[in-house]
């Protein structure tokens, strides 16, 4: 089995504040989605959320900027690692991610190990 990182990206959406009911539904959808991946024994690492307020980017020449992406209005929310046979299976898992319902996207990347020569 190979491992793939699912990186959750979302756009900065200035005035949109979900209601408590919408937040609860999103949380429930997220927990159900993660639970279904775990139930299939495909969740290699439950990952973590990543901070938006405490982030910096270090660039060549010792240039340090605030946040992960100052030029674009998109940020990484978090990640998980799934275990599947192919990237297509990882994409299938990612296509059910609740972040897609709120305008976000999921980047799928294979984890490269030292013995991987692909």
C-alpha positions as CSV (number, residue, x, y, z in Angstrom):
1,X,0.0,0.0,0.0
2,X,1.1,3.5,-0.7
3,X,0.5,6.6,1.4
4,X,-1.0,9.8,0.1
5,X,-1.3,13.2,1.9
6,X,-4.7,14.9,1.4
7,X,-4.0,18.6,1.9
8,X,-7.1,20.7,2.6
9,X,-7.1,24.2,1.1
10,X,-9.7,26.9,1.6
11,X,-10.1,30.4,0.3
12,X,-10.2,33.3,2.6
13,X,-13.8,34.4,2.6
14,X,-14.1,37.7,4.3
15,X,-17.7,38.2,5.4
16,X,-19.0,34.6,5.4
17,X,-19.7,33.4,8.9
18,X,-21.6,30.1,9.1
19,X,-24.4,29.8,11.6
20,X,-23.9,27.4,14.6
21,X,-26.2,24.9,12.9
22,X,-24.1,25.1,9.7
23,X,-20.9,24.7,11.8
24,X,-22.4,21.6,13.5
25,X,-23.4,20.0,10.2
26,X,-19.9,20.6,8.8
27,X,-18.3,19.1,11.9
28,X,-20.7,16.1,11.7
29,X,-20.0,15.6,8.0
30,X,-16.3,15.9,8.6
31,X,-16.4,13.3,11.5
32,X,-18.5,10.9,9.4
33,X,-16.1,11.2,6.4
34,X,-13.0,10.6,8.6
35,X,-14.8,7.7,10.4
36,X,-15.6,6.1,7.0
37,X,-11.9,6.3,6.0
38,X,-10.8,4.8,9.3
39,X,-13.4,2.0,9.1
40,X,-11.9,1.0,5.8
41,X,-8.4,0.8,7.5
42,X,-7.2,3.5,5.1
43,X,-6.4,6.2,7.6
44,X,-2.6,6.1,8.1
45,X,-2.4,9.4,10.0
46,X,-5.3,11.6,11.2
47,X,-3.2,14.7,10.6
48,X,-3.9,18.0,12.2
49,X,-5.4,21.4,11.5
50,X,-2.9,24.1,10.8
51,X,-2.9,27.6,12.2
52,X,-3.7,30.6,10.0
53,X,-2.7,33.2,12.6
54,X,0.6,31.8,13.6
55,X,2.4,31.1,10.3
56,X,5.3,32.5,8.4
57,X,7.0,31.8,5.1
58,X,10.8,31.9,4.8
59,X,12.1,32.7,1.4
60,X,15.6,32.8,-0.1
61,X,17.7,35.8,1.1
62,X,16.3,35.5,4.6
63,X,13.0,37.1,3.5
64,X,10.2,36.3,6.0
65,X,6.6,37.0,5.3
66,X,3.4,36.6,7.3
67,X,1.2,33.6,6.6
68,X,1.7,30.8,4.2
69,X,0.4,32.7,1.1
70,X,0.5,36.4,1.1
71,X,0.0,36.8,-2.7
72,X,-3.1,34.7,-3.0
73,X,-6.2,34.3,-0.8
74,X,-5.9,30.6,-0.3
75,X,-4.5,28.8,2.7
76,X,-3.9,25.2,3.9
77,X,-6.4,24.2,6.6
78,X,-4.8,20.9,7.5
79,X,-4.0,17.4,6.2
80,X,-4.5,13.7,6.7
81,X,-2.6,10.7,5.3
82,X,-4.5,7.9,3.7
83,X,-3.2,4.4,2.7
84,X,-4.4,3.1,-0.7
85,X,-3.1,1.1,-3.7
86,X,-3.2,4.0,-6.2
87,X,-3.5,7.7,-6.4
88,X,-6.9,7.2,-8.1
89,X,-8.2,5.5,-5.0
90,X,-6.8,8.4,-2.9
91,X,-8.6,10.9,-5.2
92,X,-11.8,8.9,-4.7
93,X,-11.5,9.3,-1.0
94,X,-10.7,13.0,-1.4
95,X,-13.7,13.6,-3.6
96,X,-16.0,13.0,-0.6
97,X,-14.3,15.5,1.6
98,X,-16.7,18.0,3.2
99,X,-14.4,21.0,2.5
100,X,-15.5,20.7,-1.1
101,X,-19.0,21.7,0.0
102,X,-17.8,25.1,1.3
103,X,-15.6,26.1,-1.6
104,X,-12.4,24.4,-0.6
105,X,-10.3,21.9,-2.4
106,X,-8.1,18.9,-1.6
107,X,-4.6,18.4,-3.0
108,X,-3.6,14.7,-3.2
109,X,0.2,14.0,-3.1
110,X,2.0,10.7,-2.8
111,X,4.4,10.3,0.1
112,X,7.8,9.5,-1.2
113,X,9.9,7.1,0.9
114,X,13.7,6.7,0.7
115,X,13.3,3.3,-1.1
116,X,10.8,4.7,-3.7
117,X,12.4,5.1,-7.1
118,X,9.3,6.1,-9.1
